Amino acid sequence: MELIDDDKEFLSLSLALVKDSDYERKRKRTRKETPNRWDSTESCEEGKIFSLLQMREKMLRLDHNRKRAADHEDGKGLHLIHLLLISATSINENNISSAVENLCELYQNVCLTGDSVQRVAAYFADGLMARLLTRNSPFYDMIMKGPTPDEEFLAFTELYKVSPFYQFAHFTANQAILEAFEREENTNNRALHVIDFDISFGFQWPSLMQSLSENATPTKRVLLKMTGFGRSLEELQETESRLVSFAKGFRNIVFEFHGLLRGSKLMKPKLKKSETVAVNLVFHLSSLNSYSKISNTLNYAHLLRPSVVVLVEQEGSRNTHNFLSRFMDSLHYFAGKLIH
């Protein structure tokens, strides 16, 4: 990412700020009464945002590794959280000047590769920065650019290795599925059909294959059918390839995979009366952005008449609808455990 040195070229690009309807009406009235004053104010705001973008660029370029020891001062984390709250409140009140001022101070004290509090504060600062811009802004993508599929896979792999969060959830869910399968072993013809509503990279299922293989033999093989919902065809194909490759290591397991796109019309998969059906909802409901989608998903799961439904979710609230409440809930969730 290169820093833009030509101030005039930078400022000539339109920066559309987020304003509510009341603020827009006030702006129009002010423009009618004192047009020259408003033009100067708008230009001043653009100049401040330009300075803020420059400050962010300096943060990205600066080597924070050599000053990490100094960043662990008592109260440093609380100060960063305080700045975030002030910035969010200012944005909520359309006080752009105050928001920019506090975000500038944040970018002088945070780092995407710093300690845990610095990283959380840096990402939240970027989120607030993006809220000052609309999606049409030439700088929005620069702030909100997402990882590539390969980068996301590598990052999740590293997280999975070092954190017990997903591993414990997957182990507990698989144990419940395995117990349901064993309870019906006399009637299910040794067939297990798992319907995963968010299969992602498929990291949950190798351990289940291992557990199933322990009680199977080459003459009494287990049929494991997997119906997985994914975000893209590419992700589904890569997950299928990964799981098929792993399943080939077990001669006593027959593995089938059927991928479906998330968001597509929920079609009932082909089920057999004799198989054990397990519905997997591990960290899926929290990804749905409305109560109606959650309700539709649960109703769909009920229609499948599964032997077991596995539900694992992280704590969180869905009762807040305005920006500031959502921001504070998210900040408390991600940063609350880091500040002592």
C-alpha positions as CSV (number, residue, x, y, z in Angstrom):
1,M,0.0,0.0,0.0
2,E,1.6,3.3,-1.1
3,L,1.1,6.6,0.6
4,I,-0.3,9.3,-1.6
5,D,1.9,12.4,-1.5
6,D,0.0,14.7,-3.8
7,D,-2.4,16.5,-1.4
8,K,-4.3,18.2,-4.1
9,E,-5.0,15.0,-6.0
10,F,-6.0,13.3,-2.8
11,L,-8.4,16.0,-1.8
12,S,-9.9,16.3,-5.2
13,L,-11.5,12.9,-4.8
14,S,-14.9,13.1,-3.1
15,L,-15.2,11.8,0.4
16,A,-18.8,11.1,1.1
17,L,-19.4,11.2,4.8
18,V,-22.1,9.3,6.6
19,K,-24.9,11.6,7.9
20,D,-28.3,10.9,9.2
21,S,-31.4,12.6,7.8
22,D,-31.6,15.3,10.6
23,Y,-28.0,16.3,9.9
24,E,-28.7,16.5,6.2
25,R,-31.6,18.8,6.8
26,K,-29.5,21.0,9.0
27,R,-26.8,21.0,6.3
28,K,-29.3,22.2,3.7
29,R,-30.6,25.0,5.9
30,T,-27.1,26.1,6.7
31,R,-26.1,26.0,3.1
32,K,-29.0,28.3,2.2
33,E,-28.2,30.7,5.0
34,T,-24.4,30.8,4.8
35,P,-23.2,28.9,1.7
36,N,-19.6,30.1,1.9
37,R,-19.3,29.1,5.6
38,W,-20.6,25.6,4.9
39,D,-18.2,25.1,1.9
40,S,-15.3,26.0,4.1
41,T,-16.5,23.6,6.8
42,E,-16.9,20.7,4.4
43,S,-13.4,21.4,2.9
44,C,-12.0,21.4,6.5
45,E,-13.6,18.0,7.2
46,E,-12.1,16.6,4.1
47,G,-8.7,17.9,5.1
48,K,-9.0,16.4,8.5
49,I,-9.9,13.0,7.0
50,F,-7.0,13.3,4.7
51,S,-4.7,13.8,7.7
52,L,-6.3,10.8,9.4
53,L,-5.6,8.6,6.4
54,Q,-2.0,9.8,6.5
55,M,-1.8,9.0,10.1
56,R,-3.1,5.5,9.4
57,E,-0.4,5.0,6.7
58,K,2.3,6.0,9.2
59,M,0.9,3.4,11.6
60,L,1.1,0.7,9.0
61,R,4.7,1.6,8.1
62,L,6.0,2.1,11.6
63,D,8.0,-0.7,13.2
64,H,6.2,-1.1,16.5
65,N,8.2,-4.2,17.5
66,R,11.0,-2.0,19.0
67,K,8.5,-0.1,21.2
68,R,6.3,-2.9,22.3
69,A,7.8,-3.0,25.8
70,A,6.8,0.6,26.4
71,D,3.3,-0.1,25.2
72,H,2.6,-2.3,28.2
73,E,2.3,0.6,30.6
74,D,-0.5,0.5,33.2
75,G,-3.6,2.0,31.9
76,K,-2.5,2.1,28.3
77,G,-5.2,-0.4,27.2
78,L,-7.9,1.4,29.1
79,H,-6.9,4.7,27.4
80,L,-7.2,3.0,23.9
81,I,-10.6,1.7,24.8
82,H,-11.6,5.1,26.0
83,L,-10.5,6.7,22.8
84,L,-12.5,4.2,20.8
85,L,-15.7,4.9,22.8
86,I,-15.3,8.7,22.4
87,S,-14.7,8.2,18.6
88,A,-17.8,5.9,18.2
89,T,-19.9,8.4,20.2
90,S,-18.7,11.3,18.0
91,I,-19.5,9.4,14.8
92,N,-22.9,8.5,16.2
93,E,-23.6,12.2,16.8
94,N,-22.1,13.2,13.4
95,N,-19.3,15.1,15.2
96,I,-16.7,14.4,12.5
97,S,-14.1,16.8,13.9
98,S,-14.1,15.1,17.3
99,A,-14.1,11.6,15.7
100,V,-11.1,12.4,13.5
101,E,-9.2,14.0,16.4
102,N,-9.6,10.9,18.6
103,L,-8.9,8.4,15.7
104,C,-5.7,10.3,14.9
105,E,-4.6,9.8,18.5
106,L,-5.5,6.1,18.3
107,Y,-3.5,5.5,15.1
108,Q,-0.4,7.0,17.0
109,N,-0.7,4.3,19.7
110,V,-2.0,1.1,18.0
111,C,-0.5,-1.4,15.7
112,L,-1.9,-4.3,13.6
113,T,1.1,-6.4,14.7
114,G,1.3,-5.1,18.3
115,D,0.1,-6.7,21.5
116,S,-3.5,-8.0,21.8
117,V,-5.0,-4.7,23.0
118,Q,-3.2,-2.7,20.2
119,R,-4.5,-5.1,17.5
120,V,-8.1,-5.0,18.7
121,A,-8.0,-1.2,18.9
122,A,-6.4,-1.0,15.5
123,Y,-9.1,-3.1,13.8
124,F,-11.9,-1.2,15.6
125,A,-10.3,2.1,14.6
126,D,-10.3,0.9,11.0
127,G,-14.0,0.1,11.3
128,L,-14.8,3.5,12.6
129,M,-12.7,5.1,9.9
130,A,-14.6,3.2,7.2
131,R,-17.9,4.4,8.8
132,L,-16.8,8.0,8.0
133,L,-16.8,7.0,4.3
134,T,-19.4,5.5,2.1
135,R,-18.8,2.4,0.0
136,N,-18.4,4.7,-3.0
137,S,-15.4,6.5,-1.5
138,P,-12.1,5.8,-3.2
139,F,-10.6,5.0,0.2
140,Y,-13.3,2.6,1.5
141,D,-11.8,-0.5,-0.1
142,M,-8.3,0.6,1.1
143,I,-9.6,0.5,4.7
144,M,-11.9,-2.5,4.4
145,K,-10.0,-4.7,2.0
146,G,-10.7,-8.3,3.1
147,P,-8.2,-11.2,3.0
148,T,-7.8,-13.5,0.0
149,P,-9.2,-17.0,0.3
150,D,-5.7,-18.3,0.8
151,E,-4.9,-15.8,3.4
152,E,-8.1,-16.6,5.3
153,F,-7.4,-20.3,5.2
154,L,-3.8,-19.9,6.5
155,A,-5.0,-17.5,9.3
156,F,-7.8,-19.9,10.4
157,T,-5.3,-22.9,10.3
158,E,-2.9,-21.0,12.6
159,L,-5.8,-20.1,14.9
160,Y,-7.1,-23.6,15.0
161,K,-3.6,-24.9,16.0
162,V,-3.1,-22.5,18.9
163,S,-6.6,-21.9,20.3
164,P,-8.7,-24.5,22.1
165,F,-11.9,-22.5,21.2
166,Y,-12.8,-24.3,17.9
167,Q,-11.1,-27.6,18.9
168,F,-13.2,-28.0,22.1
169,A,-16.4,-27.0,20.3
170,H,-15.7,-29.5,17.5
171,F,-14.7,-32.3,19.9
172,T,-17.9,-31.8,22.0
173,A,-20.1,-31.7,18.9
174,N,-18.6,-34.8,17.4
175,Q,-19.0,-36.7,20.6
176,A,-22.7,-36.0,20.6
177,I,-23.0,-37.1,17.0
178,L,-21.0,-40.3,17.6
179,E,-23.2,-41.2,20.6
180,A,-26.4,-40.7,18.5
181,F,-24.9,-42.9,15.8
182,E,-24.0,-45.7,18.3
183,R,-27.5,-45.6,19.9
184,E,-29.0,-46.5,16.5
185,E,-26.3,-48.9,15.4
186,N,-28.8,-51.8,15.2
187,T,-31.2,-49.9,12.9
188,N,-29.1,-47.5,10.8
189,N,-27.2,-50.0,8.7
190,R,-24.0,-48.3,9.8
191,A,-24.9,-45.2,7.9
192,L,-24.4,-41.6,9.3
193,H,-25.6,-38.5,7.4
194,V,-24.3,-35.2,8.7
195,I,-25.8,-32.0,7.5
196,D,-23.4,-29.1,8.3
197,F,-25.0,-25.7,7.8
198,D,-21.5,-24.0,7.7
199,I,-18.9,-26.5,6.7
200,S,-16.2,-23.8,6.1
201,F,-12.9,-25.5,5.7
202,G,-14.1,-28.8,7.1
203,F,-11.7,-28.9,10.1
204,Q,-14.3,-30.5,12.3
205,W,-14.7,-33.8,10.5
206,P,-11.3,-35.6,10.4
207,S,-11.6,-36.4,14.1
208,L,-15.1,-37.8,13.6
209,M,-13.8,-40.0,10.8
210,Q,-11.1,-41.3,13.1
211,S,-13.6,-42.1,15.8
212,L,-15.9,-43.9,13.4
213,S,-13.1,-46.0,12.0
214,E,-12.1,-47.3,15.5
215,N,-15.3,-49.3,15.7
216,A,-15.5,-50.3,12.0
217,T,-13.8,-53.1,10.1
218,P,-13.1,-53.7,6.4
219,T,-16.1,-56.1,6.3
220,K,-18.4,-53.8,8.4
221,R,-17.6,-50.4,7.0
222,V,-19.3,-47.2,8.0
223,L,-21.0,-45.0,5.4
224,L,-20.4,-41.3,6.2
225,K,-22.4,-38.9,4.1
226,M,-21.7,-35.2,4.4
227,T,-24.0,-32.5,3.2
228,G,-22.2,-29.2,3.7
229,F,-23.3,-25.6,3.1
230,G,-20.4,-23.3,2.0
231,R,-19.9,-19.6,1.1
232,S,-18.6,-20.3,-2.4
233,L,-18.2,-23.1,-4.9
234,E,-14.4,-22.7,-4.7
235,E,-14.5,-23.2,-0.9
236,L,-16.8,-26.2,-1.2
237,Q,-14.6,-27.8,-3.8
238,E,-11.5,-27.4,-1.8
239,T,-13.2,-28.7,1.4
240,E,-14.5,-31.7,-0.5
241,S,-11.0,-32.4,-1.9
242,R,-9.5,-32.1,1.6
243,L,-12.0,-34.4,3.3
244,V,-12.0,-37.0,0.5
245,S,-8.2,-37.1,0.7
246,F,-8.3,-37.6,4.4
247,A,-11.1,-40.3,4.2
248,K,-9.0,-42.4,1.8
249,G,-6.7,-43.2,4.7
250,F,-9.5,-45.3,6.3
251,R,-10.4,-48.5,4.4
252,N,-13.3,-49.2,6.7
253,I,-15.1,-45.9,5.9
254,V,-17.1,-45.0,2.8
255,F,-17.3,-41.2,2.4
256,E,-19.7,-39.1,0.3
257,F,-19.8,-35.4,0.1
258,H,-22.5,-33.1,-1.3
259,G,-21.9,-29.3,-1.3
260,L,-24.6,-26.6,-1.3
261,L,-24.2,-22.8,-1.4
262,R,-25.2,-20.9,1.7
263,G,-28.0,-18.5,0.9
264,S,-29.5,-20.7,-1.8
265,K,-33.0,-22.0,-1.4
266,L,-32.9,-24.7,1.3
267,M,-33.6,-27.9,-0.5
268,K,-34.2,-31.1,1.5
269,P,-31.3,-33.4,1.0
270,K,-31.9,-37.0,0.1
271,L,-32.3,-38.9,3.3
272,K,-32.7,-42.7,3.9
273,K,-35.0,-44.0,6.6
274,S,-32.3,-46.3,7.9
275,E,-29.5,-43.8,8.4
276,T,-28.7,-41.7,11.4
277,V,-29.2,-38.0,10.6
278,A,-27.2,-35.4,12.5
279,V,-27.7,-31.6,12.0
280,N,-24.6,-29.6,12.8
281,L,-25.1,-25.9,13.8
282,V,-21.6,-25.0,15.2
283,F,-21.1,-21.3,15.2
284,H,-23.7,-20.9,12.5
285,L,-26.7,-19.0,14.0
286,S,-24.5,-16.1,15.1
287,S,-23.6,-15.5,11.4
288,L,-27.3,-14.9,10.5
289,N,-28.3,-11.2,10.6
290,S,-32.0,-11.5,11.4
291,Y,-34.3,-13.4,13.6
292,S,-36.3,-14.6,10.6
293,K,-33.3,-16.3,9.1
294,I,-32.5,-18.0,12.4
295,S,-36.2,-19.1,12.7
296,N,-36.1,-20.4,9.1
297,T,-32.9,-22.4,9.7
298,L,-34.3,-24.0,12.9
299,N,-37.6,-24.9,11.1
300,Y,-35.6,-26.4,8.3
301,A,-33.6,-28.5,10.7
302,H,-36.8,-29.7,12.4
303,L,-38.2,-30.8,9.1
304,L,-35.2,-33.1,8.6
305,R,-36.3,-35.1,11.6
306,P,-32.7,-35.6,12.8
307,S,-31.6,-38.0,15.5
308,V,-29.5,-35.2,17.0
309,V,-29.0,-31.5,16.6
310,V,-25.7,-30.0,17.7
311,L,-25.8,-26.3,18.5
312,V,-22.7,-24.5,19.7
313,E,-22.7,-20.7,19.9
314,Q,-20.6,-17.9,21.4
315,E,-22.1,-15.5,23.8
316,G,-23.6,-12.3,22.4
317,S,-26.7,-10.1,22.2
318,R,-29.0,-9.6,19.3
319,N,-31.3,-7.1,21.0
320,T,-29.4,-3.9,19.9
321,H,-30.2,-2.2,16.6
322,N,-28.5,1.2,16.7
323,F,-24.8,1.7,15.8
324,L,-23.5,2.8,19.2
325,S,-25.1,-0.1,21.1
326,R,-23.7,-2.7,18.6
327,F,-20.3,-1.1,18.7
328,M,-20.2,-1.2,22.5
329,D,-21.3,-4.8,22.6
330,S,-18.7,-5.8,20.1
331,L,-16.0,-3.9,21.8
332,H,-16.9,-5.5,25.2
333,Y,-16.8,-8.9,23.6
334,F,-13.5,-8.6,21.9
335,A,-11.6,-6.3,24.3
336,G,-13.3,-6.9,27.7
337,K,-11.2,-9.9,28.5
338,L,-8.0,-8.1,27.6
339,I,-8.3,-5.2,30.0
340,H,-7.7,-6.0,33.6
